[in-house]
Amino acid sequence: MAIQIAILDCDLLLHGRGHKTLDRFDIETVSDEFLLTTFGFPRDFIYYLVELLRDTLSRRTQRSRAISPEVQILAALGFYTSGSFQTRMGDAIGISQASMSRCVTNVTKALVEKAPECIGFMRDEATKQQSKEEFFRVAGIPNVMGVVDCAHIAIKAPNADDSSYVNKKGFHSINCQLVCDARGLLLSAETNWPGSLLDNCIFKQSSVYKELEEQENHEGWLLGDCHYPLKKWLMTPVQYPETSADFRYNLAHTATHEIVDRTFRAIQTRFRCLDGSKGYLQYSPEKCSHIILACCVLHNVSLQSGLDAWTFERTDIPDQSDDGSRKPESVDSEAVRIRQELILSHFS
């Protein structure tokens, strides 16, 4: 559907009278299909997001006429979900590239501010128990609180001569650590780690590790792959399985742990700006980190609003680098005992 929208002169922004908002794009004049294909989300969710961020985005600026929260959000959603250059998306809603950049920056900051409210382990007991039951139904592993893994998002080389963002595959990236529940809801998202850091190094420096390591009594455990250390609160595969029960446990572990990889694929597919096949994020590492976190917040908000986490999931496995951090079995005898009890109780 062709829609003609004029690009407004920037002088109107700078010299117009009064602190009014300029509605360059009227959401009421386009179809549901247009909104979904252009901005990646249905109309009701866009309205919900506008109300969620309106106060933050309506803060007065020095410009004579501010861009409305609706247009700011559409601009940012268009960029996040298309992965296109800002000029192209700006043309679609009738704003300049400079205004487009400000919109993406403003909405990203507003979403990052919402991260502590939208992403976290702090949930009521009924929700926690429901999540454990959902995990159990996947492959029969009880008491799973979440699954953890890392994923690389390609970024442009920093201006400084900084090799810390060069990963094992030789490209610059941010290594993001995600923890999610059985529905794909993110319980933790750390999006600020340089690509050269190995998964287990990130994990040991993460807030999740510190929080769970300090707890005396654990309600269950996370699941991590072979790159992670076996802990009383983190179950890993048996590196050298010997019994049929060991093999059954490993198969169940793989099937359950795959949820976090599936979640990452869904996020990367819905938010094409994070898809390395479309090119890399062309900002500083700090701004890239904020954009990734903003997309994680949007993922959770959309899921909590009733949208399906897997609607736009791609089926191909993203080319994630093997960090080469596979280690021998942990010597934590208590953790080994707990895992062995789990195997004997549920997989013998």
C-alpha positions in Angstrom: 0.0 0.0 0.0 1.6 3.3 -1.1 1.3 6.1 1.3 2.6 9.6 0.5 4.1 11.4 3.4 6.0 14.7 3.0 9.2 15.3 4.8 8.7 18.3 7.0 11.2 21.2 6.8 13.5 21.2 9.8 13.1 24.9 10.1 9.5 24.2 11.2 10.9 22.3 14.2 13.3 25.1 15.1 11.2 28.2 14.6 7.6 27.2 15.0 5.7 28.8 17.9 4.7 27.1 21.1 5.7 23.7 22.5 3.4 21.6 20.4 4.0 18.1 19.0 4.2 17.4 15.3 2.3 14.2 14.3 3.9 13.4 11.0 2.4 10.0 10.8 -1.1 9.2 11.8 -1.4 5.7 13.0 -5.2 5.8 12.5 -4.9 6.2 8.8 -3.1 2.9 8.0 -4.1 -0.7 8.1 -3.2 -3.3 10.8 -1.2 -5.1 8.1 0.9 -2.1 7.3 1.7 -1.5 10.9 2.8 -5.1 11.4 4.9 -5.3 8.2 6.5 -1.9 8.6 7.0 -1.7 12.4 6.9 -5.3 13.4 4.1 -5.1 16.0 0.3 -5.0 16.0 -1.7 -1.8 16.6 -2.8 -2.7 20.2 0.8 -3.3 21.3 2.0 0.0 19.8 -0.7 1.8 21.7 0.3 0.0 24.9 4.0 0.9 24.3 3.0 4.6 23.8 1.3 4.7 27.1 4.1 2.9 28.8 6.7 5.4 27.6 4.6 8.6 27.1 5.8 10.4 30.2 9.5 9.8 29.5 9.2 10.7 25.8 7.1 13.8 26.4 9.7 15.7 28.5 10.0 19.2 27.2 13.0 19.9 25.0 14.6 23.2 23.8 13.1 22.6 20.3 10.0 24.6 19.6 7.9 21.6 18.6 8.7 18.2 19.8 8.1 15.0 17.9 5.1 13.2 19.5 5.7 10.0 21.5 3.8 8.0 18.9 6.1 9.1 16.1 9.2 8.6 18.2 8.1 5.0 19.1 7.2 4.2 15.5 10.6 5.5 14.3 12.4 3.4 16.8 10.3 0.2 16.2 10.9 0.7 12.5 14.6 0.8 13.0 14.7 -2.1 15.5 12.6 -4.4 13.4 13.8 -3.7 9.9 17.5 -3.3 10.4 17.4 -0.7 7.7 19.4 2.5 7.6 17.8 5.3 9.5 17.3 7.5 6.4 15.0 4.9 4.8 12.8 4.4 7.9 12.7 8.2 8.4 11.3 8.6 4.9 8.6 6.1 5.7 7.2 8.3 8.6 8.2 11.7 7.3 11.1 12.8 9.5 14.7 13.7 8.7 17.6 11.4 9.4 18.7 13.7 12.3 15.2 13.4 13.8 15.2 9.7 13.2 18.5 9.3 15.1 17.1 11.4 18.0 14.0 9.2 18.1 15.9 6.0 18.2 18.2 7.4 21.0 15.2 8.7 23.1 13.2 5.5 22.8 16.2 3.4 23.5 17.0 5.3 26.7 13.4 5.1 27.8 13.3 1.3 27.3 16.6 0.9 29.1 15.2 2.8 32.0 12.4 0.2 32.1 14.8 -2.8 32.1 14.8 -3.3 35.9 11.0 -3.4 35.9 10.7 -5.7 32.9 13.6 -8.1 33.3 14.4 -10.0 36.5 14.1 -13.0 38.7 11.8 -11.3 41.3 8.5 -13.1 40.7 5.8 -14.5 42.9 6.0 -18.1 44.1 3.1 -19.2 41.9 4.8 -17.9 38.8 8.1 -19.5 39.7 6.4 -22.9 40.3 4.5 -22.6 37.0 7.8 -22.0 35.2 9.4 -25.0 36.8 6.4 -27.2 35.7 6.7 -25.8 32.2 10.4 -26.7 32.1 9.7 -30.2 33.5 7.2 -30.8 30.7 9.9 -30.2 28.1 12.2 -33.1 29.0 11.6 -34.2 32.6 14.2 -32.1 34.5 12.7 -30.8 37.8 13.3 -27.6 39.6 14.7 -25.6 36.7 14.6 -21.9 37.3 16.1 -20.8 34.0 18.5 -21.5 31.2 21.6 -19.5 30.5 23.8 -18.9 27.4 25.7 -16.2 25.6 25.3 -14.9 22.0 27.3 -12.5 19.9 25.9 -9.4 18.2 28.1 -7.9 15.5 29.1 -4.2 15.9 31.3 -1.9 14.0 35.0 -1.6 15.1 35.3 1.0 17.9 37.1 4.2 16.9 39.8 3.5 19.4 42.3 0.8 18.7 40.5 -1.7 20.9 40.9 -5.4 20.2 38.7 -6.4 23.2 35.6 -6.5 21.0 37.2 -8.9 18.5 35.7 -12.4 19.1 37.0 -15.9 18.2 35.5 -15.6 14.7 37.5 -12.4 14.0 34.7 -9.9 13.9 33.8 -7.2 16.4 30.9 -8.0 18.7 29.2 -7.7 22.0 28.8 -11.0 23.9 25.4 -11.0 25.5 24.5 -13.3 28.4 20.8 -14.2 28.5 18.8 -16.2 31.1 15.2 -17.1 30.2 12.3 -19.2 31.5 10.4 -21.9 29.7 8.3 -19.4 27.7 11.3 -17.4 26.5 10.7 -14.6 29.0 14.1 -13.0 29.9 15.1 -13.2 33.6 18.4 -11.6 33.0 20.0 -9.8 30.1 23.6 -8.5 30.3 24.4 -6.8 27.0 27.6 -4.9 27.8 30.4 -7.6 27.5 33.2 -7.2 24.9 33.2 -10.0 22.3 36.6 -11.3 23.2 35.4 -12.4 26.6 34.6 -16.1 26.9 31.2 -17.3 28.1 32.4 -18.7 31.4 34.5 -15.5 32.1 31.4 -13.4 31.6 29.3 -15.7 33.7 31.7 -15.5 36.7 31.6 -11.7 36.5 27.8 -11.5 36.0 25.2 -10.3 38.5 23.4 -13.7 38.2 26.5 -15.6 39.3 27.1 -13.2 42.2 23.5 -13.4 43.4 23.2 -17.2 43.3 26.7 -17.8 44.6 25.9 -15.8 47.7 22.6 -17.6 48.4 22.7 -20.3 51.1 19.5 -22.0 50.1 18.6 -22.5 46.4 15.1 -23.0 45.1 16.4 -24.9 42.1 19.0 -24.5 39.4 19.9 -22.9 36.1 20.9 -25.0 33.2 24.1 -24.1 31.3 26.0 -25.9 28.5 29.5 -27.4 28.7 31.1 -24.0 28.7 29.8 -23.3 32.2 31.0 -24.5 35.6 29.0 -27.2 37.4 27.5 -25.6 40.6 25.0 -26.6 43.3 22.7 -24.1 41.6 23.8 -24.7 37.9 23.5 -28.1 36.2 25.7 -28.8 33.2 25.8 -31.9 30.9 27.9 -34.9 32.0 31.1 -34.3 29.9 32.0 -38.0 29.8 28.7 -40.0 30.1 29.1 -43.7 31.0 25.7 -45.0 31.9 22.4 -45.0 30.0 21.0 -42.7 32.7 23.9 -40.2 31.9 23.0 -40.2 28.2 19.3 -39.7 29.0 20.1 -36.8 31.3 22.3 -35.2 28.6 19.6 -35.5 26.0 17.0 -34.0 28.4 19.5 -31.2 29.3 20.1 -30.4 25.6 16.4 -30.2 24.8 15.7 -28.0 27.8 18.7 -25.7 27.4 17.8 -25.2 23.7 15.1 -22.8 24.9 17.5 -20.0 25.5 19.0 -20.4 22.0 15.5 -20.5 20.6 14.7 -17.3 22.5 17.8 -15.6 21.1 16.9 -16.6 17.6 13.4 -15.2 18.1 14.8 -11.9 19.4 17.3 -11.6 16.6 14.6 -12.4 14.0 12.0 -10.0 15.3 14.6 -7.2 15.8 16.5 -7.4 12.5 19.0 -4.6 13.6 20.6 -7.4 15.7 20.8 -9.9 12.8 24.4 -10.1 11.7 23.4 -11.2 8.2 21.9 -7.7 7.7 25.2 -6.0 8.7 26.5 -4.8 12.1 25.2 -2.2 14.5 27.0 1.0 13.4 27.4 2.7 16.8 29.7 2.9 19.7 29.8 -0.3 21.9 28.0 1.6 24.6 25.1 2.6 22.3 25.0 -0.8 20.8 24.7 -2.3 24.2 21.7 0.0 25.0 20.0 -0.9 21.7 20.4 -4.6 22.4 19.0 -4.2 25.9 16.1 -2.1 24.6 15.2 -4.9 22.2 15.3 -7.4 25.1 12.9 -5.1 27.1 10.6 -5.0 24.1 10.8 -8.8 23.8 9.6 -9.1 27.4 7.0 -6.4 27.3 5.5 -8.0 24.1 5.5 -11.4 25.8 3.9 -10.1 29.0 1.3 -8.4 26.8 0.2 -11.7 25.3 2.2 -11.9 22.1 3.9 -15.2 21.2 7.6 -15.2 21.8 8.2 -17.6 18.8 6.0 -15.9 16.2 8.9 -14.6 14.2 11.4 -17.2 15.2 13.7 -18.2 12.3 14.5 -21.9 12.0 18.2 -21.7 11.0 20.8 -21.8 13.8 22.7 -18.5 14.0 26.5 -18.9 13.4 27.6 -18.4 17.0 31.3 -18.7 17.7 32.5 -21.6 19.9 34.4 -19.8 22.6 36.7 -22.8 23.2 36.2 -22.6 26.9 35.2 -26.3 27.5 36.7 -27.3 30.8 37.2 -30.6 32.7 34.4 -31.6 35.1 34.1 -29.4 38.2 35.8 -30.7 41.3 33.0 -29.3 43.4 32.0 -32.6 45.0 28.7 -31.3 46.4 27.6 -30.1 42.9 28.7 -33.5 41.5 26.6 -35.3 44.2 23.5 -33.1 43.5 23.7 -33.8 39.8 24.2 -37.5 40.3 21.2 -37.6 42.6 19.2 -35.8 39.9 20.3 -38.4 37.3 19.5 -41.4 39.5 16.1 -40.0 40.6 14.8 -39.0 37.2 16.8 -40.7 34.4 17.7 -44.2 35.7 
